[in-house]
Amino acid sequence: MSSPVEAWLWEHYGAERFEPGLERVRSFLRSELAEVKKLQQQGLKLVTIAGTNGKGETAYALLEHARQTGTPALLWTSPHITSVTERLQHTAGLIPEAELQELLDGVRCDHLAAGIGLSYYEVLWVAFLRWGLRQKARVWILEVGLGGRLDAVNLLDAQLVGLCSISRDHQEYLGPRLDGILQEKLGVLRPGATLISALESRYLREHCGRTARKFAVVWHDLFESKALAPATDFSARNRFLAAALWETLSGTAVAPIQGALIARGERFDWQGKEYVFFGSHNPDGVRKLVQFLCSPPYNIKEELTAIWASFSQRDLKDLHAMIKSLELLATDESPLVITQFDHPKAASFGEFWGYREGARVRYVQAWRKLFEEAGPATGTILVVGSYYFVALLRAHLLHLGARPARPKPPVR
């Protein structure tokens, strides 16, 4: 179900993998970066969103604030859920596929002529920059792909930075210590910028404060100011952060965005069942999702008939920790079903074994069999895990004819 653009990217660049380092791409983009600087001097605002979990939801919510106020804005985000065109967005909509292909053809021609290699992620990032320079946007929203200091997004000097939660992920690049991970994320800061963070840990806030003072950054933390509390669920934290960023950009206070965002609480109806999608792909993200789903006003556990989950390649300890968290949502009547999906980054099915199988935890290797075994009964199925897995099942349901579900009143 991949598009011609995605097939082209796969043919020429293969699977998406992180390639740290900026100098190679910086040298290729010298003229484009200078043009962005000029636009900033003329009033363009750049907002970089960093953190471990919640970047995507924060970025999408910030774009929605721009859309609701009629402010022309662009969004760079990754990974994509349904279409690669999601990575290059305007408040008016996604970039057309034909325009994206034209940009990619030009980028490929230029970087090959220059003798500079680019990765899947980098070639799309260059396309975004060139596309952005064609637009008349007042705000660019830039979601960091991985880390911060060595991510291609850090080629730009953002005047405003939003920092979501910090937890352990991608430790092969960022290391195991939370303060070290935080420091990598803070690598996107520039002297004189403004930083708004949502750090629950006092220790990490203290570390963040020291870095902010070192860079003469204006820093505001939503937990430090009591705007957020430990009891605030993870989704509300992200949306409150987006609202705070928008207030800083516009000078106008706004309420947090309500309603589902793509793959973040979306619901679809098909053949009498409702499918709920959440992309949660690391132990901390899954743990916070389970807390959210078991607490008012969401309270989804009582309506579940099954939980379908799969993850990308990770340490076995992490895979088992995520299964253990999701097991808290399962019952004998609404089991957790672990499956494998089709993607180069997918964890092999054998990696999941070793975690006990029983009435509440089952294994189905072929993900298509999930639909065959779901049966005719009505109910709610939670689809959770890697964004690649969530995207695959979401696209499959849409292909079958599923439709967005009507919002339900919260259960209290």
Secondary structure, 3 states (H helix, E strand, C coil): CCCHHHHHHHHHHCCCCCCCCCHHHHHHCHHHHHHHHHHHHCCCEEEEEECCCCHHHHHHHHHHHHHHCCCCEEEECCCCCCCHHHHEEECCEECCHHHHHHHHHHHHHHHHHCCCCCCHHHHHHHHHHHHHHHCCCCEEEEECCCCCCCCHHHHCCCCEEEECCCCCCCHHHHCCCHHHHHHHHHHHCCCCCEEEECCCCHHHHHHHHHHHHHCCCEEEECCCCCCCCCCCCHHHHHHHHHHHHHHHHHCCCCCCCCCCECCEEEEEEECCEEEEEEECCCHHHHHHHHHHHCCCCCCCHHHEEEEEEECECCCHHHHHHHHHHHHCCCCCCCCEEEEECCCCCECCHHHHCCCCCCCCEEEEEECHHHHHHCCCCCEEEEEEECHHHHHHHHHHHHHHCCEECCCCCCCC
